[in-house]
């Protein structure tokens, strides 16, 4: 994979928390730091990545992620195959938090949220219902 194939930035990526990530990748984020894990996610979204035991400055991982990040990754996961989550799967919890906040704090109607986030009204209802009784959502 060359640098030109890097995945573009995703909405809500800056709002991703370690607990939003799949468990195995969350461990990686805790070991190398969330900013480094997000950089890895941007570069290798959805890929299976063989992590070397040692990384020098000329290694492709070091060129794409920076030497410090690549070395931290090698210390944590060297010799293993790492499945990097997709940008979409990593950002869904942050997107859902934004939807719930718009609904609760700004009282944005469900149809408007559906248009803004490109989701069906039913999906918006499901997302906001996690925090409240379903009857409160349906009435909106």
N, C-alpha and C positions, 0 to 999 in steps of 0.2 A: 504494500500500500504506500503510495507516494504522498507527499505533502499536499499536492493538488487535490487528492481524493478525500481530504479531511472533511468531516461533517460540519456544516454551518452551525452557528449558535442556535439554540432552541429557546423559545419563550419559557420563562420561569426558571431557567437553569441557575440564575443567581439566587433563587429562593430555595433551592434544594437543600435539604438537611440530611445528615448521615442516616437518620432513621427512615428516610424516604427510600433509600436504596435497598435492593435485594440483600438479604443477610450476608452472603459471601462477599459481595462487593462492599457492603458496609464495613466489614472487617478490613478490607483493603483501604478504605477511606480513613478509618481510624488509625491505621498503621502509617500511611504516607501523608495524611492530612487531607481534608476535604477539598481545598483548592487544587491540589495535585491530582486527586481522584477525578475531579471534574474535568481537568485538562486531559487526562487519560480518556475519559468518557467522550469528550469532544473529538479527539483524534481517532479513537477506535470503537466508536459506537456500534454495538451489535456484533463485534468480532470476537473470535477465540484467539487469544494472544499467548504464544509460548514465551514465558518470561525467563530470560537467561539468569544464571546464577551470579554473573558479574557483568557490569556494563561500563564501557569506556566512553570517552567523548565522541568517538567516531561511530558508535553503535546507532542504528536507526531510532531506537527508543530515545536515546539521549538527544539526538538531533531534533526529534519531534516534541519531546516533553521537557527537555532540559536535563542536564547531567544529574543534578541533585534529585529531581523527581524520579528519574530512571534508576538511579542507584538505590533510592529508598524502596522502590518497587521490587528491585532485584533482591534486596535484603529480606523483604517480607514474603515474596512469592516466587523467588528464584527456583528454577527447575520445574515449575508447574505450568499448567495451561489455565489461563484466566479467561473466563467468559465475561466480557464487558457488556453491561446492559445497554439497551438502546437509549438514545436521548429521550425519546417519547416516554418509555416506561419509567425513566428516572425523574421526569418532570411532572408526571400526572399528579402525584400528591401535592406538589406546590400549586399546580393549576387548580386543583380542587379546593385548596385553602383560599385561593383568590376568589373562587366562585362563592364559597360559603361566606367570606368576608363581605363581598359585594351584596349578597342577599341579606345578611344579618345587619351589617352596620350601615349600609346605604339604602337598604330596602329596595334594591333593584328588582323589578319584576322578572319572573321566570322566563317569559318570552324574550325579553331583552337580553337576559343572560345567555339564552340559547343562541341567539343571533351573534352576540359578541364573541362567544367561545366556540362557535361552530358545532354545537351539540344539539341533540334533540331535547325538547322541553322535558320529556320523561327522564332523560339522563340527568338533567339539571336537578329535577325533583329528587332523584335518587341521591345525588351528591349532597344536597342541602339537608335531606332527611336524616343523614347520619348524626346531626346535632340536635334535631328537634323531633317532635311528634309528627308523623306523616300527615295528619289532618291539618296541621298548620301550614304545610307546604302546598297541599292540594288546593286550599282555599285561595292561594295567591293568583 
